[in-house]
Amino acid sequence: MSLPLHRPYPPDRYRGSTGEVSAWLRRDDVPAELSFRAGGTCEYLATGDRTDGKLGVYRWTFGEDESGPDAHFHRAISEQFYVLSGEVSLYDGRAWVTARPGDFLYVPEGGLHGFRGGGGASMLLTFAPGGPREDYFETLARGEEMSEEQRAEFMVRHDTYWV
């Protein structure tokens, strides 16, 4: 028995008739683009620039000590979490839940969420559409000093609203 389609596919973005050679591969042995003071890393698997703004995908590996952002939301982007290894605490808007390898959390625009992890746990972190999250990650990793006003402007520029 097949299930009925509930909504149609989006409009065609490619209008050719033969397909094209346009795929690209990021090998697993490419070094992480970003290392955090707490010992974690962030690998830029597919940036918004690279995907024409369709999505951004990052492999996030925590350091030994627990770290991660408290509850917040985004107005323009959805965020998805897929745990690869270890345990990650995910805030789903109601409570902090322990997620393990294979667990997935989808957070639509406006959805309250947060994450925390340690012990070398890793996850895929995906944003759709693919906003310029790299500047956000890199600025925070550098630990730049900001006034309250500068920090507030930085967060709004990067579609991050704390609760």
FENMO-V267820 format. One line per field, one symbol per residue. psi: psi as a letter, one per 40 degrees, with the letter a starting at -180 (. if undefined). burial: b if it has 9 or more other C-alpha atoms within 8 Angstrom, else e. Layout:
# FENMO-V267820
psi = ???
burial = ???
This chain:
# FENMO-V267820
psi = hiiihdiiiiihdheieeiiheiihhidehihdhhideeiihhgdhidddefedihhihhhiadihiiiahiiideiihihhhdiahhhhheedihihiiheihhhhihehhiiiiiafeiiihhhhhigigeddddddddefhhiiddddddddddffhhi.
burial = eeeeeeeeeeeeeeeeeeeeeeeeeeeeeeebebbbebbbbbbbbbbbeebebbbbbbbbbbbbbbbeeebbbbeebbbbbbbbbbbbbbbbeeeeeebbbeebeebebbbbbbbbbbbbbbbbbbbbbbbbbeebebbebeeeeeeeeebeeebbebbbbee
